[in-house]
Amino acid sequence: MNAPATDVLIGGCAPKWPDNDVFDWDAIRPPCGLVQRKILQADSRWTAQQYEREAAEAACAAIAEEPPPPERNTSEVQPDNQAEGRETSTPLANVPSCDADRVADRDVLTPATVVREWQTGPPPFHLATEIKALDDLCRGGMPFPRRVVAVGAPGACKTGLAVHIADEFDKAEVCVGFLAIDEEPEDITLRLLQMADCDREKLEARDPEELAEALKEMTKANIRFYGPGDTIEHAAADLAAWAKSQGKRAALFVDSIQTATCKALHGRSHTSPRDVVEANVAALRRAASDHGMFTFATSEANRASYKEGAAATNQMAAGAESRAIEFSAQTLLVMVADEKDPTVFHVNVVKNRALDRGEFSLKLTPKHHVIVPVDRDALKAKRAEEKRAKSSEAKAERAVADAATVARVLVKSPGLTVRKLYVALRKAEGKFSEGRANNALAWLGAGLVKVPGANNSKQLYLHGKHIPHEVLQEVPEAKDLRPPESE
């Protein structure tokens, strides 16, 4: 019986025949080969020797039919490559022309090439964000170029931090581009004006004098907005051209990775959220590399990282939809809103390539949209004290309630022994441990009087004059009670 015609990739010799002498047609495709040809209709009962001999003959015949490669002058370096300091590779020996053409047309990138680019390019520098904790971790400020991603749940102040850094870069004469998708340009402009001490209420009321002052402030800003109709590539190219014309550096802010778009997504009818994120991450990486610019992107977070104090491993993979975010970012900030104060947010620098990692807390003042540092240790100590106070208050409330329960039982049945009181409390309240009962008796203090009874027992009575005020509020009928010896 003849096997069907099969496309075989030949690498100069036939694949090895399997030891069990049973041939699997799908297994004869090596991982890479140099010539692809259809070979003869083969009998599946071929012997190993027949297969190897005839397959080798077919490979040799196919290679012989290949046209000779064009002659190349590989002794000289192309002028364009000389200017760039790159050398053109020579064809490899014994490699057919189909691969040699591709290799010869490619520039070789070596460590020496990288150093030459350092010699001709601008030196890296650090620009302060005026957030001391972040600047210290980055050894003086954010490096240029750099890929930064801020990940966080809604309300974690990601856009607020982006606007703050953009404003500081603008003050440092950097050309700033803002690809605003999650927030409108109007919202970001309002934040910038608040930082410039403009009155938000007057601006929203369209006060003429305040608007005139706002226009004066914003005219000085080196900031351009890009919207939903702009791709990351278009925004980066336009920003880079503008910065070059001004002789300045560029910084592109994208809000956010999940909602922006890029050229790779155009024309695709079906894209998953993961496809969008991975395409945008790749576009941001190219923008930072090709244009030598600083990029800062916000990203939604997965739900596992929402809570403050989430495990470091969860925070590293906090970016929603794809782990490409954590792999591409050179600096990864995970931001979590404070559980008690919505104006406070905590930042964990979980990744900071070649720099330092750490945690810090910030506070955003709503009126002026100014970010100020928060003493993290002092905040933790304050929260711990509040927790202890709340716990003590809860315990005190429970103790008062238990003391009132004991008082009601003794009002109804004065003279009970301690053992009988335990039984009466369990009947009245169900689960009422002896420990709770003893705490309640101690809380009553001088308001509880023990009178000697039969068989050296102690009978319990209430003295209304000495019962704590909190208990009397719950059991006012105990106010006039007196123990027997006081009568």
Secondary structure as GFF3:
##gff-version 3
##sequence-region A 1 487
A	DSSP	beta_strand	7	10	.	.	.	ID=ss1
A	DSSP	three_ten_helix	25	28	.	.	.	ID=ss2
A	DSSP	beta_strand	35	38	.	.	.	ID=ss3
A	DSSP	alpha_helix	48	65	.	.	.	ID=ss4
A	DSSP	alpha_helix	79	84	.	.	.	ID=ss5
A	DSSP	alpha_helix	97	104	.	.	.	ID=ss6
A	DSSP	alpha_helix	111	120	.	.	.	ID=ss7
A	DSSP	beta_strand	125	127	.	.	.	ID=ss8
A	DSSP	alpha_helix	132	137	.	.	.	ID=ss9
A	DSSP	beta_strand	142	144	.	.	.	ID=ss10
A	DSSP	beta_strand	146	152	.	.	.	ID=ss11
A	DSSP	alpha_helix	158	171	.	.	.	ID=ss12
A	DSSP	beta_strand	175	180	.	.	.	ID=ss13
A	DSSP	alpha_helix	185	195	.	.	.	ID=ss14
A	DSSP	alpha_helix	200	204	.	.	.	ID=ss15
A	DSSP	alpha_helix	208	219	.	.	.	ID=ss16
A	DSSP	beta_strand	223	226	.	.	.	ID=ss17
A	DSSP	alpha_helix	232	246	.	.	.	ID=ss18
A	DSSP	beta_strand	250	255	.	.	.	ID=ss19
A	DSSP	three_ten_helix	263	265	.	.	.	ID=ss20
A	DSSP	alpha_helix	273	291	.	.	.	ID=ss21
A	DSSP	beta_strand	294	300	.	.	.	ID=ss22
A	DSSP	three_ten_helix	303	305	.	.	.	ID=ss23
A	DSSP	alpha_helix	312	316	.	.	.	ID=ss24
A	DSSP	alpha_helix	324	328	.	.	.	ID=ss25
A	DSSP	beta_strand	331	337	.	.	.	ID=ss26
A	DSSP	beta_strand	344	352	.	.	.	ID=ss27
A	DSSP	beta_strand	358	365	.	.	.	ID=ss28
A	DSSP	beta_strand	370	374	.	.	.	ID=ss29
A	DSSP	alpha_helix	376	412	.	.	.	ID=ss30
A	DSSP	alpha_helix	418	429	.	.	.	ID=ss31
A	DSSP	alpha_helix	434	444	.	.	.	ID=ss32
A	DSSP	three_ten_helix	445	447	.	.	.	ID=ss33
A	DSSP	beta_strand	448	452	.	.	.	ID=ss34
A	DSSP	three_ten_helix	454	456	.	.	.	ID=ss35
A	DSSP	beta_strand	458	462	.	.	.	ID=ss36
A	DSSP	three_ten_helix	464	466	.	.	.	ID=ss37
A	DSSP	alpha_helix	469	474	.	.	.	ID=ss38
A	DSSP	three_ten_helix	476	478	.	.	.	ID=ss39
A	DSSP	three_ten_helix	484	486	.	.	.	ID=ss40
###
